[in-house]
Amino acid sequence: MKKLILSTVVLLALSLSFTSCRDTKKTEEAKDTVEQAVEKAGEHAEEAAKSVEEAANEVVDKAVETAEGAVKETTDAVEGAVKDATDAAGEAVEDAANAASNKLKEVGGQ
C-alpha cells in the first residue's frame, strides 16, 4: 500500500513538473507573439502617420498653387478692366471735347 501511494505521488509530481514547463513555454511564446504584434502595429501606425502627413502636405501645396493661380488671374482681370476703363474714359473725354467743339462752332457760326 505504501508503494502504491508513493508511486502515485511520484507520478503526480512528474506530471505536474512536465505540465508546468509546457505552460511556461507557451506563456513566453504568447508574450513574444504579443510583443511582435505590438511592434508591428506601432510600425504600421508610424507609416500611416507619415502617409497622412505627406497627403496633407500635398493638399496644402495644391491649395497654395491654386490660390496663387487665382490671385494671378484676378490681377490680370483687374489690370484688363482698368485698361478698358481708361480707354473708355479717354474716348468719352475725346467725344465730349469734340461735341463741345462742334457746339461752339455752331454757336459761333450763327
C-alpha positions in Angstrom: 0.0 0.0 0.0 2.9 2.4 0.8 4.5 1.6 -2.5 1.2 2.4 -4.3 0.8 5.7 -2.6 4.5 6.6 -3.1 4.3 5.7 -6.8 1.2 7.7 -7.2 2.8 10.7 -5.6 6.0 10.4 -7.7 3.9 10.1 -10.9 1.8 13.0 -9.9 4.9 15.1 -9.2 6.5 14.2 -12.5 3.3 15.0 -14.5 3.0 18.4 -12.7 6.6 19.3 -13.5 6.2 18.5 -17.2 3.0 20.4 -17.4 4.5 23.4 -15.6 7.3 23.6 -18.1 5.0 23.5 -21.1 2.8 26.2 -19.7 5.8 28.4 -19.1 7.0 27.9 -22.7 3.5 28.6 -24.1 3.3 31.8 -21.9 6.6 33.0 -23.1 5.7 32.3 -26.7 2.4 34.1 -26.3 4.3 37.0 -24.7 6.7 37.2 -27.6 3.9 37.0 -30.1 2.1 39.8 -28.4 5.2 41.9 -28.3 5.8 41.3 -32.0 2.2 42.2 -32.8 2.5 45.4 -30.8 5.8 46.4 -32.6 4.2 45.7 -36.0 1.2 47.7 -35.0 3.4 50.6 -34.0 5.3 50.4 -37.2 2.1 50.4 -39.2 0.8 53.4 -37.2 4.0 55.3 -37.9 3.7 54.5 -41.6 0.1 55.6 -41.6 1.0 58.8 -39.9 3.7 59.5 -42.5 1.3 58.8 -45.3 -1.3 61.2 -43.7 1.4 63.9 -43.3 2.5 63.5 -46.9 -1.1 63.7 -48.1 -1.8 66.7 -46.0 1.4 68.4 -47.4 0.3 67.6 -51.0 -3.2 69.1 -50.3 -1.6 72.3 -48.8 0.8 72.6 -51.8 -2.1 72.2 -54.2 -4.2 74.8 -52.3 -1.3 77.2 -52.4 -0.8 76.7 -56.1 -4.5 77.2 -56.8 -4.6 80.3 -54.7 -1.6 81.7 -56.4 -3.2 81.0 -59.8 -6.4 82.6 -58.7 -4.5 85.7 -57.5 -2.7 86.0 -60.8 -5.9 85.6 -62.8 -7.7 88.2 -60.6 -4.7 90.6 -61.0 -4.8 90.1 -64.8 -8.5 90.6 -64.9 -8.3 93.8 -62.8 -5.5 95.2 -64.9 -7.5 94.5 -68.1 -10.6 96.1 -66.6 -8.6 99.2 -65.6 -7.1 99.4 -69.1 -10.6 99.1 -70.6 -12.0 101.7 -68.3 -9.1 104.1 -69.0 -9.6 103.6 -72.7 -13.3 104.2 -72.4 -12.8 107.3 -70.3 -10.3 108.6 -72.8 -12.7 108.0 -75.6 -15.5 109.7 -73.6 -13.4 112.7 -73.0 -12.5 113.0 -76.7 -16.1 112.6 -77.7 -17.1 115.3 -75.1 -14.4 117.6 -76.4 -15.4 117.0 -80.0 -19.1 117.6 -79.1 -18.2 120.8 -77.2 -16.0 122.0 -80.1 -18.8 121.3 -82.6 -21.3 123.1 -80.4 -19.0 126.1 -80.2 -18.6 126.1 -83.9 -22.4 126.0 -84.3 -23.0 128.8 -81.8 -20.1 130.9 -83.2 -21.1 130.4 -86.8 -24.7 131.5 -86.3 
